[in-house]
Amino acid sequence: MKKTFRFSVLALSIVIGTSFIFTFCSKDDDTKTDADADQIAYDAADGIRGALLYDHVLNEKLVEDTKMTDQPNFFRCKSCHGWDLKGRTGVLIDKASSETYPEVADVNLVEEVRVNDGIREIFDAIKHTDGRDPSSGTYTATMPNFSTILTDADIWDLVKFIKETAHQTDDFYTLTTTGTYPNGTKSFSDIGKDGDAAAGLATYNAKCVSCHGADGSKINVYCKGIWLGNMFRDDPHEIQHKAIWGMPLDREHIAGGCTDAGAMSPTGITDDDVRNLMVMGQDTVAFPDYHE
């Protein structure tokens, strides 16, 4: 009887132990499978398309819901995080919130999120299924539930952009800030960092002149009295993005009667090309400020 009992206990222990091991192995396998699937999706993602989504989700996705399109800034990544992805510590340090513009994010996507967060963490943060309902007509600093606008593939494109495609803008210019958001100040210097103006002009003539004209005055950007020379000197943070990755169709300005608001395709130029263009664009005679 004692032998039988001991055998039964031993057998039961083996069964329980084996089940315990298989349970943990199964969980480990599931976790590994999920991580593998994430990596596959990330590897297949397109960071350049992510750049277009970062610029303007609604225009890139051609969203028609007026609850969103009437207040587009509350759905644009760049509105909260900036063209430089640095939030309140970057170019948006002086951009106060208003009825038409959200409060700027207090997270630095380049120097914090890119470095510290994994691809799944970034994916979940963008998807934000418990966020603001995009069709509610409520506009706050709370990030919207992008799962109702973007597909998983779209979100992976954004993850790719944030994690590796987006620039560290310190490589293109020096940004000096004072104070704190939203009452801080900013200024740009060393725009184009060690670029070459002659090389920039060669790139400009090959890639840009047909649309912008010889002196950058052919397009009145956003129909707001901005020529390309103004942008080179005042908005290098926007130039570093659009000069390479382009922009979606600017439906808001077109709806307002602006004809200089078409889509811009990715150009295929390099970071060095952009630095060269920036240096070239500091010449106020060759690329004048806007005037009537």
MARVOTI-467947 format. One record per residue (C-alpha): x, y, z. Coordinates in pm, whole numbers. Each point is the difference from the previous one (the first is absolute). Layout:
{xx: X	yy: Y	zz: Z}
...
***
This chain:
{xx: 0	yy: 0	zz: 0}
{xx: 280	yy: 243	zz: 92}
{xx: 184	yy: -81	zz: -325}
{xx: -318	yy: 55	zz: -199}
{xx: -61	yy: 330	zz: 176}
{xx: 357	yy: 116	zz: -55}
{xx: -20	yy: -98	zz: -366}
{xx: -328	yy: 190	zz: -38}
{xx: 146	yy: 310	zz: 160}
{xx: 309	yy: -24	zz: -219}
{xx: -208	yy: -48	zz: -312}
{xx: -223	yy: 292	zz: 91}
{xx: 304	yy: 219	zz: 64}
{xx: 142	yy: -90	zz: -339}
{xx: -330	yy: 81	zz: -172}
{xx: -35	yy: 334	zz: 182}
{xx: 363	yy: 89	zz: -62}
{xx: -23	yy: -90	zz: -367}
{xx: -321	yy: 201	zz: -35}
{xx: 168	yy: 295	zz: 176}
{xx: 296	yy: -18	zz: -238}
{xx: -221	yy: -27	zz: -308}
{xx: -213	yy: 294	zz: 119}
{xx: 305	yy: 223	zz: 37}
{xx: 147	yy: -123	zz: -326}
{xx: -328	yy: 75	zz: -172}
{xx: -6	yy: 354	zz: 143}
{xx: 361	yy: 53	zz: -100}
{xx: -76	yy: -128	zz: -349}
{xx: -302	yy: 231	zz: -30}
{xx: 208	yy: 300	zz: 111}
{xx: 274	yy: -91	zz: -246}
{xx: -255	yy: -43	zz: -279}
{xx: -153	yy: 343	zz: 72}
{xx: 344	yy: 162	zz: 5}
{xx: 93	yy: -171	zz: -326}
{xx: -322	yy: 118	zz: -163}
{xx: 68	yy: 356	zz: 118}
{xx: 352	yy: -7	zz: -140}
{xx: -124	yy: -134	zz: -334}
{xx: -262	yy: 277	zz: -20}
{xx: 257	yy: 263	zz: 98}
{xx: 256	yy: -123	zz: -253}
{xx: -264	yy: 17	zz: -275}
{xx: -112	yy: 351	zz: 97}
{xx: 72	yy: 309	zz: -211}
{xx: 155	yy: 286	zz: 195}
{xx: -50	yy: 243	zz: -288}
{xx: -375	yy: -63	zz: 2}
{xx: 26	yy: 39	zz: 375}
{xx: 143	yy: 347	zz: -61}
{xx: -306	yy: 92	zz: -209}
{xx: -234	yy: -131	zz: 268}
{xx: 194	yy: 190	zz: 266}
{xx: -47	yy: 316	zz: -205}
{xx: -376	yy: -36	zz: -51}
{xx: -188	yy: -320	zz: 82}
{xx: -333	yy: 131	zz: -127}
{xx: 131	yy: 113	zz: -339}
{xx: 218	yy: -305	zz: -58}
{xx: -298	yy: -225	zz: 83}
{xx: -250	yy: 229	zz: -180}
{xx: -230	yy: 4	zz: 305}
{xx: -331	yy: 172	zz: -73}
{xx: -158	yy: 17	zz: 347}
{xx: -51	yy: 372	zz: 63}
{xx: 21	yy: -55	zz: 376}
{xx: 369	yy: -58	zz: -73}
{xx: 70	yy: 208	zz: -311}
{xx: -151	yy: 314	zz: 156}
{xx: 273	yy: -13	zz: 268}
{xx: 293	yy: -173	zz: -174}
{xx: 269	yy: 115	zz: 242}
{xx: -147	yy: -223	zz: 269}
{xx: 78	yy: -303	zz: -216}
{xx: 344	yy: 88	zz: -135}
{xx: 303	yy: -154	zz: 169}
{xx: 214	yy: 300	zz: -90}
{xx: -244	yy: 237	zz: 174}
{xx: 65	yy: -153	zz: 342}
{xx: 352	yy: -132	zz: -51}
{xx: 150	yy: 248	zz: -247}
{xx: 182	yy: -45	zz: -329}
{xx: 306	yy: -76	zz: 213}
{xx: -187	yy: -258	zz: 219}
{xx: 122	yy: 178	zz: 314}
{xx: -332	yy: 127	zz: 133}
{xx: 22	yy: 284	zz: 252}
{xx: 380	yy: 3	zz: 5}
{xx: 27	yy: 56	zz: -375}
{xx: -142	yy: 239	zz: -257}
{xx: -343	yy: 0	zz: 167}
{xx: 130	yy: 151	zz: 323}
{xx: -187	yy: 322	zz: -88}
{xx: -315	yy: -156	zz: -149}
{xx: -284	yy: 53	zz: 248}
{xx: -319	yy: -202	zz: -25}
{xx: -319	yy: 157	zz: -132}
{xx: -343	yy: -97	zz: -127}
{xx: 164	yy: -114	zz: -324}
{xx: 331	yy: -134	zz: 131}
{xx: 69	yy: -269	zz: 263}
{xx: 226	yy: 21	zz: 302}
{xx: 348	yy: -113	zz: -99}
{xx: 122	yy: -338	zz: 124}
{xx: 252	yy: -12	zz: 283}
{xx: 182	yy: -305	zz: -139}
{xx: 301	yy: 9	zz: -231}
{xx: -50	yy: -271	zz: -261}
{xx: 357	yy: 10	zz: -129}
{xx: 203	yy: 20	zz: 318}
{xx: -232	yy: -195	zz: 232}
{xx: -247	yy: -228	zz: -179}
{xx: 233	yy: -105	zz: -283}
{xx: 273	yy: -89	zz: 249}
{xx: -199	yy: -151	zz: 286}
{xx: -314	yy: -162	zz: -146}
{xx: -37	yy: -320	zz: -199}
{xx: -195	yy: -24	zz: -322}
{xx: -307	yy: -156	zz: 169}
{xx: -9	yy: 278	zz: 260}
{xx: 5	yy: 264	zz: -272}
{xx: -262	yy: -188	zz: -203}
{xx: -239	yy: -20	zz: 296}
{xx: 57	yy: 366	zz: 88}
{xx: -93	yy: 109	zz: -353}
{xx: -299	yy: -233	zz: -29}
{xx: -126	yy: 132	zz: 335}
{xx: -327	yy: -190	zz: -1}
{xx: -115	yy: 170	zz: 321}
{xx: 66	yy: 348	zz: -138}
{xx: -230	yy: 280	zz: -110}
{xx: -276	yy: -106	zz: -242}
{xx: 97	yy: 164	zz: -331}
{xx: -363	yy: 38	zz: -108}
{xx: -123	yy: 149	zz: 327}
{xx: 62	yy: 364	zz: -86}
{xx: 206	yy: 31	zz: 319}
{xx: 338	yy: 167	zz: -43}
{xx: 243	yy: -27	zz: 289}
{xx: 366	yy: -71	zz: 65}
{xx: -89	yy: -367	zz: 45}
{xx: 132	yy: -210	zz: -286}
{xx: -276	yy: -139	zz: -224}
{xx: -83	yy: -366	zz: -40}
{xx: 189	yy: -47	zz: -325}
{xx: -119	yy: -360	zz: -36}
{xx: -319	yy: 142	zz: -153}
{xx: 199	yy: 192	zz: -266}
{xx: 314	yy: -204	zz: -64}
{xx: 55	yy: -362	zz: -90}
{xx: 262	yy: -202	zz: 185}
{xx: 221	yy: 31	zz: -308}
{xx: -34	yy: 381	zz: 15}
{xx: 99	yy: -3	zz: 366}
{xx: 305	yy: -214	zz: -69}
{xx: 101	yy: 256	zz: -267}
{xx: -16	yy: 269	zz: 269}
{xx: 197	yy: -216	zz: 242}
{xx: 269	yy: -46	zz: -266}
{xx: 11	yy: 375	zz: -60}
{xx: 36	yy: 84	zz: 370}
{xx: 242	yy: -281	zz: 78}
{xx: 246	yy: 46	zz: -285}
{xx: -106	yy: 210	zz: -302}
{xx: -59	yy: 336	zz: 168}
{xx: 294	yy: 236	zz: 21}
{xx: 187	yy: 121	zz: 303}
{xx: -42	yy: 363	zz: -101}
{xx: 315	yy: 105	zz: 187}
{xx: 178	yy: -140	zz: -307}
{xx: -153	yy: 275	zz: -216}
{xx: 2	yy: 316	zz: 212}
{xx: 50	yy: 129	zz: 351}
{xx: -318	yy: 81	zz: 192}
{xx: 42	yy: 234	zz: 297}
{xx: -291	yy: 26	zz: 244}
{xx: -64	yy: 206	zz: 310}
{xx: -270	yy: -31	zz: 262}
{xx: -264	yy: -269	zz: 14}
{xx: -309	yy: -100	zz: -194}
{xx: -217	yy: 176	zz: -105}
{xx: 175	yy: 331	zz: 63}
{xx: 348	yy: -97	zz: -113}
{xx: 192	yy: 141	zz: -295}
{xx: 198	yy: -166	zz: -277}
{xx: 257	yy: 97	zz: -259}
{xx: 188	yy: -186	zz: -272}
{xx: 368	yy: 22	zz: -85}
{xx: 255	yy: -194	zz: -202}
{xx: -278	yy: -101	zz: -238}
{xx: 126	yy: -272	zz: -231}
{xx: 298	yy: -91	zz: 221}
{xx: 309	yy: -20	zz: -222}
{xx: -205	yy: -28	zz: -317}
{xx: 121	yy: 125	zz: -338}
{xx: -203	yy: 269	zz: -176}
{xx: 127	yy: -85	zz: -349}
{xx: -89	yy: -365	zz: 45}
{xx: -337	yy: 112	zz: 135}
{xx: -67	yy: 205	zz: -313}
{xx: 81	yy: -299	zz: -219}
{xx: -253	yy: -210	zz: 194}
{xx: -252	yy: 283	zz: -11}
{xx: 25	yy: 32	zz: -377}
{xx: -37	yy: -375	zz: -41}
{xx: -282	yy: -59	zz: 247}
{xx: -176	yy: 320	zz: 104}
{xx: 17	yy: 277	zz: -258}
{xx: -282	yy: -129	zz: -220}
{xx: -252	yy: 47	zz: 282}
{xx: 150	yy: 283	zz: 207}
{xx: 165	yy: 208	zz: -272}
{xx: 356	yy: 125	zz: -25}
{xx: -26	yy: 224	zz: 307}
{xx: -257	yy: -200	zz: 200}
{xx: -284	yy: 244	zz: -72}
{xx: -215	yy: -213	zz: -232}
{xx: -197	yy: -149	zz: 290}
{xx: -160	yy: 215	zz: 268}
{xx: 12	yy: -267	zz: 270}
{xx: -347	yy: -56	zz: 150}
{xx: -93	yy: 330	zz: -171}
{xx: 125	yy: 171	zz: 315}
{xx: 267	yy: 228	zz: -141}
{xx: 279	yy: -255	zz: 35}
{xx: 259	yy: -68	zz: -269}
{xx: 257	yy: -273	zz: 20}
{xx: 265	yy: 247	zz: 117}
{xx: -213	yy: 76	zz: 305}
{xx: -26	yy: -367	zz: 79}
{xx: 373	yy: -63	zz: -35}
{xx: 71	yy: 273	zz: 253}
{xx: -302	yy: -13	zz: 233}
{xx: -125	yy: -360	zz: -19}
{xx: 298	yy: -234	zz: -39}
{xx: -181	yy: -244	zz: 230}
{xx: -270	yy: -41	zz: -266}
{xx: 248	yy: 1	zz: -289}
{xx: 196	yy: -296	zz: 145}
{xx: -321	yy: -205	zz: -10}
{xx: -170	yy: 99	zz: -324}
{xx: 310	yy: 40	zz: -216}
{xx: 56	yy: -376	zz: 24}
{xx: -335	yy: -161	zz: 75}
{xx: -241	yy: 242	zz: -168}
{xx: -352	yy: 69	zz: 125}
{xx: -360	yy: -120	zz: -52}
{xx: -252	yy: 206	zz: -194}
{xx: -74	yy: 314	zz: 204}
{xx: -379	yy: -24	zz: -10}
{xx: -68	yy: 277	zz: 254}
{xx: 178	yy: 270	zz: -198}
{xx: -139	yy: -126	zz: -330}
{xx: -351	yy: 20	zz: 148}
{xx: 82	yy: 357	zz: 98}
{xx: 82	yy: 87	zz: -362}
{xx: 378	yy: -43	zz: 10}
{xx: 137	yy: -152	zz: -321}
{xx: 355	yy: -32	zz: 139}
{xx: -81	yy: -293	zz: 228}
{xx: 47	yy: -314	zz: -204}
{xx: 154	yy: -323	zz: 121}
{xx: 377	yy: -37	zz: -15}
{xx: 150	yy: -341	zz: -68}
{xx: 307	yy: -124	zz: 186}
{xx: 302	yy: 143	zz: -181}
{xx: 262	yy: -269	zz: 54}
{xx: 263	yy: 255	zz: 101}
{xx: 242	yy: -64	zz: 288}
{xx: 57	yy: 166	zz: 336}
{xx: 316	yy: 159	zz: -141}
{xx: -205	yy: 137	zz: -290}
{xx: -237	yy: 162	zz: 250}
{xx: 287	yy: 160	zz: 193}
{xx: 139	yy: 134	zz: -328}
{xx: -341	yy: 139	zz: -95}
{xx: -34	yy: 166	zz: 339}
{xx: 334	yy: 179	zz: -36}
{xx: -92	yy: 104	zz: -354}
{xx: -331	yy: 137	zz: 127}
{xx: 165	yy: 245	zz: 241}
{xx: 84	yy: 222	zz: -297}
{xx: -270	yy: 268	zz: 17}
{xx: 86	yy: 134	zz: -347}
{xx: -24	yy: -334	zz: -179}
{xx: -300	yy: -108	zz: 213}
{xx: -177	yy: 316	zz: 116}
{xx: -265	yy: 42	zz: 266}
{xx: -359	yy: 17	zz: -121}
{xx: -115	yy: 329	zz: -146}
{xx: -292	yy: 109	zz: -214}
***
